Amino acid sequence: MRILISSNHKYPAKIGGVGSQRIYDSLAQGLAELGHDVYYQLNGWSEPLPKGVTASHRLTYDADILHLSHFITESVDTHGRPWVRTYHAPNTGDKVLLSRIGSNFIFVSRSQARSFASERFVYNGIVPSDYIFSETKDDYFLFIVKMLERAQLKGLETATALVERLGLRLVVAGSSENKDLEHQFARMCRSKGIEFAGEVYGTRKAELFAGARALLFPTRQDEPFGLVTAEALISGTPVICSNRGACPELVTEEVGFVCGDLDAYVRAIERIDEILPSACREKALKEFHYQRMARDYVKEYERELG
């Protein structure tokens, strides 16, 4: 099958890119490894693309199907070619956005799909070799967010409350294009005894995931997926999360704890050593592997081609 994926970022997205962009990189790699011809619309690349992936600076139409990643409000001329779009955001009830979502939209979890009255979803997948698996853990808990502007939405207040209540060691990673905000955030962390790691990617990010006793993911939004969950589990690191969105769907009892209030988070932290790193790794390899994601998307492409 000839597949065109559009994603207006610079490859590889694992260097400074957002989660959805990293997913498209992994998908392109997985599809090529399955033997498909993959055309990848990008804004440039600083590393060689995976074998079997052909880069393009613009949409090309010599493909059986197009997998678009443009903004949902952006009109795209597909020249009549069949197309799908993965939607990575929660349902906020925005009527304009809802009016643009069609039956060819694919969601990233069952709960997110159902919030849009759909049953069509594919779990995100990641490349295991980008991470480090470790059976042994350090004494810190990890809170990681791509943009510091979203730290409160992702539950930083709860994480901070746990530091104050239990005296646990918390490492927070994240960054902002607003460097004044980033400096303010760093000062706030120091004042609360929290270690601020700034922006992390590559080996440093993998080491932080692998060494943490658990990932704290007390998100306050109806999470469509939560890529950090998969990244933690592939590293053998349990997840302590909220009960919002896809969290209860992804974090099952053998790999972590789903919490509804602060007392539940406290109990989860007290029991975290009950979770086996090997169980976390096993679940991630089975459910959140990029090749499984690629196979599932092929089924969706075939469904669209009908």
N, C-alpha and C positions, 0 to 999 in steps of 0.2 A: 504494500500500500504506500502511496505517496502522500505525505502528511506535511502541511505547512503550519508551523507554530509561530505566532507573533508575540513578541514581548519586547517592549521598547526600553531595554536596559543594556548595559555593557556586560558582556560575559567575561568571567564567571560572576554570578550574583552573590556567591558566597563571600566575596570581598566587598562588603558594604551594601549589598542589595537587600531588598525586603524579602519576606518569606515567600510570597507568591512567585517572585522572580526566580528564587532558588528552586521552587517546585518545577517551573518550566524547564530550567536547566537539567534537572534530574529526569524529567519526562522525556526530553529530547534524547538524552543519553540512553535511557531504557528502551525507547522505541527503536533507535538505531541498533541496539544490541539484539533486538528481536528480529532484525532483518528488514525493517521498513526503511524507505527513503525519506529522510527528514530534512525539510527546509526550515531554516530558523531565521526569522526576521529579528534583527538586533540593531542596537545603536553603536555597535562596535564590539571588539573583543581584545583582551590583553593576554589571553592564553589560547593555545590551539583548541578547537572544538573537538568533541568526541568523534571517534571514527564513525563515518556514515552520516554525519550531520553537516549540511551545507549551509553556510551563512548567507544572509541577504540583508541589504539595507532597506528593502521595501517589500511590500506584499507581492508575492508571485502567485500565479493562478494555475500553474502546471502541477496541480496536486489533486488528489481524489477528494480531500477534505481539508478545510481550514480550521485551525484551533486558535481562536482569537483571544487576546487579553487586553483589548482596548477598554477605555473607560466605558461604562455601561451607557452613558448618555451620548457617546460618540458614534455617529453614523459611519458605517464602513461599507464600501461597494465591494461585494464579493464576486462580482461578475457572474452571478448565478450559481456559484459553487456551493455545495453543502458546507455548513459550518456549525461549530459548537463554541460555547464560551463557558469557562469555569468561573463561577462567582464565589469570591473569597470573603465577602462581608456579611455581617448579620442583617437580619430583616429589621429595619428601623421603622417600617410603616410608611416610608416616603412614597407617596402615590405616583410621582413622576418616575422614580426608579422601578417601582413595581410594574408600571405600564410597559416598561422596556424589556422585562424578563419574559422570555418565551420558552416553549417546550424543549428547545435545543440547548437550554442552559443546564450545566452540570454543577452540582454542589459538592462540598468537601466532607460532609458527614450526613448521617441519616437525620439527625435532629435539625440541622440547618435546612436540608431539603424539605422536610415536613413543614418548617415554618413558612416556606414558600409554596405549600400545597403540591409538592413534588416528591417523587420517590427516587429521583435520579441523582446518584452521588457516586463519587470515587474518593476514597481516603487518600490524603496526601502521602507521598513516599519520599524517603531520603536515601542517600548513598552511604552505606555503613562505613566505607573506608574514609569518610570525612570526619569520623568520630573515633574516640578511644574507649574501649570497653575496659572497665576496672572492677574487680571483685572487692578491692579494698577502698575505703572511703576516708576522707579527711574529716575534720570536725565542723565544717561549715555547711550552711544551707544556701541555696542559690536562688536569686530572683533576677530574671533577665528580661529585658524589654528592648525592642529595636529603637523606639523613639521615646525619650524621657517625657515628652509631652503627654504620653499615654500611660505613664507609670501609675497614676492614681486609678485609672480605668482598669488597669491590670491587677489592682489589689495591693499597691504598696502600703496603704494605710494598715491593712491587716498584717502584712509582713512586719511592719514597724511595731505594731502592737505586740506581736509575738516576741520581738527582741526585748521590749520593755518588760513583758510578763515573765519570760523564761531566761532572759540573759543569753539567748543563743547567738552564735556567731553567724552573721548574715553578710553575704557578698552580693552586691547589686551591680549588674552590668547593663550598660546602655549609653546612648549618646544623643546629641541634638545638634542640628545645624546652627542653632542659637547658642553660641559659646558662653554668653552671659548666663543663660539658663543652666547650662551644663556646670558652670563654676558654682552657681547658687546651689544646685543639686548636690554637688560634691561637698560643699560646706554643711549642708543639712545632714548629709550622711555622717560626716565626722562628728557633728554635735550629738548624734544619737548612737555613736559607737558602731556604725555600719561601715563596712569596707566598700568603697566605690571603685570598681575596676574600669569604668569608662567603656568605650566601644571595644568589643572583642570579636575576633573572627579567626578562622584558621586554627592553628595548633593551640593557641591560648584559649580559644573558646572550647575546643574539644577537651582540653585539660580541666577547665572549670566544670564542665558537665560531668566528666568522669570522676572527679574527686569529691563532688558534693554528696553529703549524706542524703539529701533529697532536693528536688526542685520545688519551690513554693510558687504555686500558680493560683492565687486566690482571686481570679478575675471577677470583675463586677458586671461584665457584659455577657450576653448570650453568645458564647464563643463559637464561631463556625467550626473551628478545628483546634487551633492552638498548637502550632508547629513545635514549640519548645517542649511540649509533652513527648512527642516522638523523639526529639533530639536527646532528651534526658533518658528515656527508656532504652534507646539503642546503646547508650553509654553505661547501662546497668544501674541507672540512678532512679529510685522511686519518685513518684510524683504525689504531692499533697495539693489538692486543687479545690476549687469551689464547686457548687452543684449547678452552675450556669451552663447553658448551651450544650455543647458536645462533650463537656468534661466527664459526666457520668458514663457516657457512651464509650469513651476511650480509656479511662482510668478504672480498670476493674480491680477487684479486691486483692488479686495476687501481685499487683504492681504498684499499689498506692492507696490513698484514702481520699474520698470525696466528702467535703465538709460544708455544713450549713451555717455554722456560727463559730465564734472565736474559741469556745470550749472544745468544739470538735477538732479544731486545728491543734489545740494543745494536746488532746488525746492522741491525735495522729503522730505528732512529733515524739511523744513518749513511746509509741509503738513502732517507730520507723524501722528499727532493726529487725522486725519480723519479716520484712520484705527482702527476698533474695535478689541480688543483682542479676543472677542467671535467669530468673523468671522474667525480669524486665527486658533483658536482651532477647530472650526467646519470643516474647510477645511482639516486640518491635520488628524483629526479622520476619516474622510471619505476617504481620498486619500493615507495617509501615515501610516496607522495602520498596525501593523505586521501581524494581522490575515487576513487582505485583501491581503497582500503580499503572505502569505502562500497559500491562496485559488487560487491566480493567478498562483503560481508556480505548484500547483497540476494540473492545466489545461495544463501547459507546459509539465509536466511529462507524462500526458496522451497522449498528442500530440506526444511525442517522442516514447512512447510505441506503438502508432499507432493501 
